[in-house]
Amino acid sequence: MNIPLYYLRHYQSIEKTFWTSICEHSIQIAQHTICYLTPLNSPAFNFIYLQPDSTHHAFMQAYNLFVSQKKNHTLVIPEEMLPKVIDDIEALNYKRDSVTTAMALTLSQQKEVNLPDNQVDIVLANHDLSLWAKPLVSAFYLSEEHDLVIQEYVRYHEDALQQGAPQFHFVLLVNGEPATSMTVTIEGELARFDDIGTEPKFQGKGYASQLIDYALAFCRQQRVEHCFLDASEAGFDLYKKFGFEPLFRYINYVWCNKNTMH
């Protein structure tokens, strides 16, 4: 993909803002290698992010940081650098997990989307993240027995808000019940969308589209110029409808300590 360099820099900047705000520790191993750690021993909330110029030495430092703590984590790698590190990844017992796509939208180029006429309410839930949290089981592909994971994730966001993180937690309500939620992080002219999830019984009714449309309008009010997100394979087509364009793909690998549950 022939992507303007400023887009990539903007994406990396707002990505770092989001993860730094909600993770207990953000450790910059080297210029192009960064670790995000939380108290949860789950690969869904602990990461090593590599950029194309990451070195083997920096990667091994990051790997040893996690493994010395027996902490389960996800290694996030731009697809273009995979051939450079695949032998190391396999030797270190990482297992390929998912593929996500970094996407960008310049708001002046947003496409109009036909939205359903459902009667819904959309609220800012920064004051009560329990509303926002309910649909997240879908966003993280978790089953109901993972309530503790969601509770901890909510606490990370509450702590971030108390520390002044520039985050907005939106919830779409259907008859007063949380149906779809998302997080919007804004820094200057940049915004990032995360945690987009819809309760299973409300899926397929256009609620995610309505919430995204609302969030884009909110960003425009905040004088945002560029919006970014990291799309799952399932969500890719939805974001394309609004005009989000792919920047690059991330290949995600998971490392789990065989003596822990994951």
C-alpha positions as CSV (number, residue, x, y, z in Angstrom):
1,M,0.0,0.0,0.0
2,N,1.3,3.4,-1.0
3,I,0.5,5.3,2.2
4,P,1.5,8.9,2.9
5,L,4.1,9.0,5.7
6,Y,2.1,11.6,7.7
7,Y,-0.8,9.2,7.9
8,L,1.4,6.5,9.4
9,R,2.9,8.9,11.9
10,H,-0.6,10.1,12.9
11,Y,-1.8,6.5,13.3
12,Q,1.2,5.6,15.5
13,S,0.8,8.8,17.6
14,I,-2.9,8.3,18.5
15,E,-2.4,4.5,18.9
16,K,0.2,5.2,21.5
17,T,-2.0,7.8,23.2
18,F,-4.8,5.3,23.6
19,W,-2.7,2.4,25.0
20,T,-0.6,4.5,27.2
21,S,-3.7,6.0,28.8
22,I,-5.2,2.7,29.8
23,C,-2.2,0.5,30.5
24,E,-0.5,0.5,33.8
25,H,3.0,0.4,32.2
26,S,4.1,1.6,28.8
27,I,7.7,0.7,28.2
28,Q,9.5,2.1,25.1
29,I,12.2,-0.6,24.6
30,A,13.7,1.3,21.6
31,Q,12.4,3.8,19.1
32,H,10.4,1.3,17.1
33,T,9.5,-1.2,19.9
34,I,7.0,-0.6,22.7
35,C,5.4,-2.7,25.4
36,Y,2.0,-2.2,27.1
37,L,1.4,-4.1,30.3
38,T,-1.7,-4.4,32.6
39,P,-2.1,-6.4,35.8
40,L,-4.3,-8.9,33.9
41,N,-2.5,-11.9,32.8
42,S,-4.3,-12.0,29.5
43,P,-3.0,-11.6,25.9
44,A,-6.0,-9.4,25.2
45,F,-4.6,-6.7,27.4
46,N,-0.8,-7.0,27.2
47,F,1.1,-6.2,24.0
48,I,4.4,-5.9,22.3
49,Y,4.1,-3.5,19.3
50,L,6.8,-3.7,16.6
51,Q,7.3,-1.2,13.8
52,P,9.0,-2.0,10.5
53,D,12.4,-0.7,11.8
54,S,12.3,-2.7,15.0
55,T,15.6,-4.5,15.7
56,H,16.0,-8.1,16.7
57,H,17.7,-7.0,19.9
58,A,14.8,-4.7,20.9
59,F,12.3,-7.5,20.1
60,M,14.2,-9.9,22.3
61,Q,14.3,-7.4,25.1
62,A,10.6,-7.0,24.9
63,Y,10.0,-10.7,24.8
64,N,12.2,-11.3,27.9
65,L,10.3,-8.5,29.8
66,F,7.1,-10.5,29.4
67,V,8.4,-14.0,29.7
68,S,10.4,-13.2,32.9
69,Q,7.0,-12.4,34.4
70,K,5.3,-15.4,32.8
71,K,2.8,-12.8,31.4
72,N,0.6,-13.8,28.5
73,H,0.7,-11.3,25.7
74,T,0.1,-10.5,22.1
75,L,2.8,-9.6,19.6
76,V,1.6,-7.1,17.1
77,I,3.6,-7.0,13.8
78,P,3.1,-5.0,10.6
79,E,2.7,-7.6,7.9
80,E,5.6,-6.1,5.9
81,M,8.1,-7.1,8.5
82,L,6.8,-10.6,9.1
83,P,9.4,-12.3,6.9
84,K,12.2,-10.7,9.0
85,V,11.0,-12.1,12.3
86,I,8.9,-15.2,11.5
87,D,11.7,-17.7,12.4
88,D,12.2,-16.0,15.8
89,I,8.4,-16.0,16.4
90,E,8.0,-19.7,15.8
91,A,11.1,-20.6,17.8
92,L,9.7,-18.6,20.8
93,N,6.4,-20.5,20.7
94,Y,4.2,-17.7,19.6
95,K,0.9,-18.9,17.9
96,R,-0.6,-17.0,15.1
97,D,-3.9,-15.5,16.2
98,S,-5.7,-12.8,14.2
99,V,-5.2,-10.2,11.4
100,T,-6.3,-6.6,11.8
101,T,-6.2,-3.7,9.5
102,A,-5.1,-0.2,10.4
103,M,-7.5,2.2,8.8
104,A,-7.8,6.0,8.3
105,L,-10.5,8.5,7.4
106,T,-10.0,12.2,6.6
107,L,-13.3,13.6,7.8
108,S,-13.7,15.8,4.7
109,Q,-13.8,12.6,2.7
110,Q,-16.4,10.8,4.8
111,K,-19.0,8.9,2.8
112,E,-22.7,9.2,3.4
113,V,-24.2,6.0,4.8
114,N,-27.9,5.0,4.8
115,L,-28.8,4.5,8.4
116,P,-31.9,2.7,9.7
117,D,-34.8,4.6,11.3
118,N,-34.5,2.8,14.6
119,Q,-35.4,4.9,17.6
120,V,-32.3,5.0,19.7
121,D,-30.6,7.2,22.3
122,I,-26.8,7.8,22.3
123,V,-25.2,9.0,25.5
124,L,-21.7,9.9,26.8
125,A,-21.1,7.4,29.6
126,N,-17.8,8.7,31.1
127,H,-19.7,9.2,34.4
128,D,-21.0,5.6,34.4
129,L,-18.8,3.1,32.5
130,S,-20.9,0.2,33.5
131,L,-23.3,1.3,30.7
132,W,-20.5,1.3,28.2
133,A,-19.0,-2.0,29.4
134,K,-22.0,-4.3,28.8
135,P,-21.6,-4.7,25.0
136,L,-17.8,-5.2,25.3
137,V,-18.1,-9.0,25.7
138,S,-18.8,-8.9,21.9
139,A,-16.0,-6.5,21.2
140,F,-13.4,-8.8,22.8
141,Y,-15.1,-12.1,21.8
142,L,-15.4,-13.0,25.5
143,S,-18.0,-15.3,27.0
144,E,-20.0,-14.2,30.0
145,E,-17.7,-16.0,32.5
146,H,-15.1,-13.4,31.7
147,D,-16.8,-10.7,33.9
148,L,-13.6,-10.2,35.9
149,V,-11.7,-9.3,32.7
150,I,-14.3,-6.7,31.7
151,Q,-14.4,-5.3,35.3
152,E,-10.7,-4.8,35.2
153,Y,-10.8,-3.2,31.8
154,V,-13.4,-0.8,33.0
155,R,-11.2,0.1,35.9
156,Y,-8.3,0.9,33.6
157,H,-10.6,3.3,31.7
158,E,-11.9,4.9,34.9
159,D,-8.3,5.5,36.1
160,A,-7.4,7.0,32.7
161,L,-10.3,9.4,32.9
162,Q,-9.3,10.4,36.4
163,Q,-5.9,11.2,35.1
164,G,-7.3,13.4,32.3
165,A,-7.2,11.0,29.4
166,P,-8.9,12.5,26.3
167,Q,-11.4,9.7,26.0
168,F,-15.1,9.7,25.3
169,H,-17.2,6.5,26.0
170,F,-20.3,6.4,23.9
171,V,-23.2,4.0,24.3
172,L,-26.2,3.5,22.0
173,L,-29.3,2.6,24.1
174,V,-32.3,0.7,22.8
175,N,-35.3,1.1,25.1
176,G,-32.8,2.1,27.8
177,E,-30.7,-1.0,27.4
178,P,-27.0,-0.7,26.2
179,A,-26.8,-2.2,22.8
180,T,-23.6,-0.9,21.2
181,S,-20.6,0.9,22.7
182,M,-17.3,2.5,21.6
183,T,-14.4,4.6,22.8
184,V,-13.2,7.7,21.1
185,T,-9.8,9.1,21.9
186,I,-9.1,12.6,20.7
187,E,-5.8,14.4,20.6
188,G,-5.6,17.6,18.6
189,E,-6.8,17.0,15.1
190,L,-6.5,13.2,15.5
191,A,-9.1,10.7,16.8
192,R,-9.0,6.9,17.3
193,F,-12.0,4.6,17.6
194,D,-11.7,1.5,19.9
195,D,-13.9,-1.0,21.8
196,I,-16.7,-1.1,19.2
197,G,-19.0,-3.9,20.1
198,T,-22.7,-4.8,19.9
199,E,-24.6,-7.1,22.2
200,P,-25.4,-10.3,20.3
201,K,-29.2,-9.9,20.4
202,F,-28.9,-6.4,18.9
203,Q,-26.5,-7.3,16.1
204,G,-27.6,-6.9,12.4
205,K,-29.9,-4.0,13.1
206,G,-27.5,-1.2,12.0
207,Y,-26.8,0.0,15.6
208,A,-23.0,0.0,15.1
209,S,-23.4,2.1,12.0
210,Q,-25.5,4.6,13.9
211,L,-23.0,4.9,16.7
212,I,-20.1,5.3,14.3
213,D,-22.0,8.0,12.4
214,Y,-22.6,9.8,15.7
215,A,-19.0,9.5,16.7
216,L,-17.8,11.0,13.4
217,A,-20.1,13.9,13.8
218,F,-18.8,14.4,17.4
219,C,-15.2,14.4,16.1
220,R,-16.1,17.0,13.5
221,Q,-17.5,19.2,16.3
222,Q,-14.2,18.8,18.1
223,R,-12.3,20.0,15.0
224,V,-10.8,16.6,14.3
225,E,-9.5,16.1,10.8
226,H,-8.3,12.5,10.7
227,C,-9.9,9.4,12.4
228,F,-8.1,6.1,12.8
229,L,-9.0,2.6,14.0
230,D,-7.7,-1.0,14.0
231,A,-10.3,-3.1,12.2
232,S,-11.0,-6.8,12.8
233,E,-11.7,-8.9,9.7
234,A,-15.4,-8.9,10.7
235,G,-15.5,-5.1,11.0
236,F,-13.6,-4.1,7.9
237,D,-16.5,-3.8,5.5
238,L,-18.5,-1.7,8.0
239,Y,-15.7,0.9,8.2
240,K,-15.1,0.9,4.5
241,K,-18.8,2.1,4.1
242,F,-17.9,5.3,5.9
243,G,-14.8,5.9,3.8
244,F,-12.1,4.5,6.1
245,E,-9.2,3.3,3.9
246,P,-6.6,0.6,4.9
247,L,-3.1,1.7,5.8
248,F,-1.5,-1.6,6.5
249,R,-2.2,-4.9,8.2
250,Y,-1.2,-6.1,11.6
251,I,-0.5,-9.8,12.1
252,N,-1.1,-10.8,15.8
253,Y,0.7,-13.6,17.6
254,V,-0.1,-14.8,21.1
255,W,2.3,-16.2,23.7
256,C,0.8,-18.0,26.6
257,N,2.5,-19.6,29.6
258,K,1.5,-23.2,29.4
259,N,0.9,-23.2,33.2
260,T,-1.7,-20.4,33.1
261,M,-5.2,-20.3,31.9
262,H,-6.0,-18.0,28.9
